[in-house]
């Protein structure tokens, strides 16, 4: 098949395949507002960005037949297209956000099932400090953006998805046609739960695979089971009351890097009309009364919490061991547990849905409706994409599918922190996860997903948010002052990156473009 014919087929197929990232029925309406929904539907399908498509076609045309042949290893016949052949003699260039120990585990596990060598570049996770250097100026270490420009597969935090797309570093999704091998194309995987498909869609196109995602839940120990029912959703008012009844024994994630995330989670579960920025001007909305009230209640609850701030995994383990009676969190992998008996104790943890602003919702006829709430992802969630610079699409796609919970990947999910694939039973086994695993399988089916701060420079926005929220929780400033400081920092970042550019990025994150 000629390059010209192939490009025409790719463009046509991609238009047919592109999903939308408009949060399904739980996303913004045409005015940019948010309308909650309890329907479990897949993301809408729409047209991809014209600019992105032109950029992709331009890159492909410039690269010519050699690049296309190198990525797909196909027959030169114009009449038929044979199944791609996966080469195993050329190293796959992998960007891994994590540690060298993670990379060693990844390399050993892959070598046990494949002869394909891996060339792994390790990038440290984004810093939690608002005063740290940006990813552009991280000393002697290469930035993730520079490294990703020379990669086949990129594993990175969900918070960086928007910037990856903005920098044209990830490959647009391509749809398999009837004559090609479906395993070699990066398409919508209908085996992935609706929440995952929505969260990894940006600019109305699926851009990544979820490699490690856990959803925060209400965790209740034996001492508090009489006060919290797993069959209904607890309100934030009831959560605060529980904290006051059990001083120092009820917690939500407020450790460095998590306090700002917890505030976003609370906002997503409470707000019903707006989300973080004005859609037209991109003005931060955090100084509005409803945003300040959420932070004020969070600070009031924190006064009754433990002295030491905790991560979601620490909260889960402490609820299981009885040190906490309740909290917001999720389990993490075996390497982070101190003893087998501690893991066994987690089976006593009762799991309920994430708290909401009110427990009873009625329709126009006065009938009570079941409210499932919104799914909230952590920005630290690891996702994987094929790089725009990929030179071996067939092999890279095969590797990425394996990395995202494929057969033989079980050791990864027992060894690497943060990898807890939503469809892999090996991610969190029932003995370790207790009642959390069955709850999680159900929660993944909710497409009502709120996006993280998916902007260019999103990690810096998160760092500024986290710093000010932690000051508020420790009594260093009032909720009003904290929200004003966050808004000021975000507005300055808007100007630094360009308001027009950031507005487009945010609209793509909302599924409006």
SULJO-V229525 format. One record per backbone hydrogen bond with DSSP energy under -0.5 kcal/mol. CO is the residue of the C=O (numbers start at 1). NH is the residue of the N-H. If there is no record, write none. Layout:
{{CO & NH} {CO & NH}}
//
This chain:
{{2 & 6} {3 & 7} {4 & 8} {5 & 9} {6 & 10} {7 & 11} {8 & 12} {9 & 13} {10 & 14} {11 & 15} {12 & 16} {13 & 17} {14 & 18} {18 & 46} {23 & 26} {24 & 27} {27 & 35} {29 & 32} {33 & 29} {34 & 36} {39 & 41} {44 & 20} {49 & 53} {50 & 54} {51 & 55} {52 & 56} {53 & 57} {54 & 58} {55 & 59} {56 & 60} {57 & 61} {58 & 62} {59 & 63} {60 & 64} {63 & 67} {64 & 67} {64 & 68} {65 & 69} {66 & 70} {67 & 71} {68 & 72} {69 & 73} {71 & 394} {73 & 85} {84 & 86} {85 & 87} {88 & 117} {89 & 91} {92 & 94} {92 & 119} {93 & 152} {93 & 153} {94 & 96} {94 & 121} {95 & 155} {96 & 98} {96 & 123} {99 & 103} {100 & 104} {101 & 105} {102 & 106} {103 & 107} {104 & 108} {105 & 109} {106 & 110} {107 & 111} {108 & 112} {110 & 113} {110 & 114} {117 & 92} {118 & 120} {119 & 94} {120 & 122} {121 & 96} {123 & 98} {129 & 132} {134 & 137} {138 & 141} {143 & 147} {144 & 148} {145 & 149} {147 & 150} {148 & 151} {152 & 387} {153 & 95} {154 & 156} {154 & 385} {155 & 97} {156 & 383} {157 & 160} {158 & 161} {160 & 164} {161 & 165} {162 & 166} {163 & 167} {164 & 169} {164 & 170} {165 & 168} {169 & 388} {177 & 180} {180 & 182} {181 & 184} {182 & 185} {185 & 187} {186 & 174} {188 & 190} {189 & 192} {193 & 197} {194 & 198} {195 & 199} {196 & 200} {198 & 201} {200 & 207} {200 & 208} {202 & 205} {205 & 202} {209 & 384} {212 & 382} {217 & 219} {217 & 329} {218 & 352} {219 & 327} {220 & 350} {221 & 224} {222 & 225} {224 & 227} {224 & 228} {229 & 232} {234 & 356} {235 & 239} {236 & 240} {237 & 241} {238 & 242} {239 & 243} {240 & 244} {241 & 245} {242 & 246} {246 & 249} {249 & 325} {249 & 326} {251 & 328} {255 & 258} {255 & 259} {258 & 262} {259 & 263} {260 & 264} {261 & 265} {262 & 266} {263 & 267} {264 & 268} {265 & 269} {266 & 270} {267 & 270} {267 & 271} {269 & 357} {275 & 277} {276 & 285} {278 & 282} {283 & 278} {285 & 288} {288 & 291} {288 & 292} {289 & 293} {290 & 294} {291 & 295} {292 & 296} {293 & 297} {294 & 298} {295 & 299} {296 & 300} {297 & 301} {298 & 302} {299 & 303} {301 & 304} {302 & 305} {304 & 248} {310 & 254} {310 & 255} {311 & 315} {312 & 316} {312 & 330} {313 & 317} {314 & 318} {315 & 319} {316 & 320} {317 & 321} {318 & 322} {318 & 323} {318 & 324} {319 & 322} {325 & 221} {326 & 251} {327 & 219} {327 & 329} {329 & 217} {333 & 336} {334 & 337} {339 & 343} {340 & 344} {341 & 345} {342 & 346} {343 & 346} {344 & 347} {345 & 348} {346 & 349} {349 & 435} {350 & 220} {352 & 218} {356 & 236} {361 & 369} {363 & 366} {367 & 363} {369 & 361} {369 & 371} {370 & 372} {375 & 450} {376 & 216} {378 & 381} {379 & 159} {381 & 158} {382 & 211} {382 & 212} {383 & 156} {384 & 209} {385 & 154} {386 & 171} {387 & 390} {392 & 396} {393 & 397} {394 & 398} {395 & 399} {396 & 400} {397 & 401} {398 & 402} {399 & 403} {400 & 404} {401 & 406} {402 & 405} {402 & 406} {403 & 405} {406 & 409} {409 & 412} {409 & 413} {410 & 413} {410 & 414} {411 & 415} {412 & 415} {412 & 416} {415 & 417} {416 & 419} {418 & 420} {420 & 213} {421 & 424} {423 & 425} {424 & 427} {429 & 433} {430 & 434} {433 & 436} {434 & 437} {435 & 439} {436 & 440} {437 & 441} {438 & 442} {439 & 443} {440 & 444} {442 & 445} {443 & 446} {444 & 195} {445 & 447} {447 & 449} {448 & 375} {450 & 377} {452 & 454} {453 & 455} {455 & 458} {457 & 460} {457 & 461} {458 & 462} {459 & 463} {460 & 464} {461 & 465} {462 & 466} {463 & 467} {464 & 468} {465 & 469} {466 & 470} {467 & 471} {468 & 472} {469 & 473} {470 & 474} {471 & 476} {471 & 477} {472 & 475} {478 & 482} {479 & 483} {480 & 484} {481 & 485} {482 & 486} {483 & 487} {484 & 488} {485 & 489} {486 & 490} {487 & 491} {488 & 492} {489 & 493} {490 & 494} {491 & 495} {492 & 496} {493 & 497} {494 & 498} {498 & 502} {499 & 503} {500 & 504} {501 & 505} {502 & 506} {503 & 507} {504 & 508} {505 & 509} {506 & 510} {507 & 512} {507 & 513} {508 & 203} {508 & 511}}
//
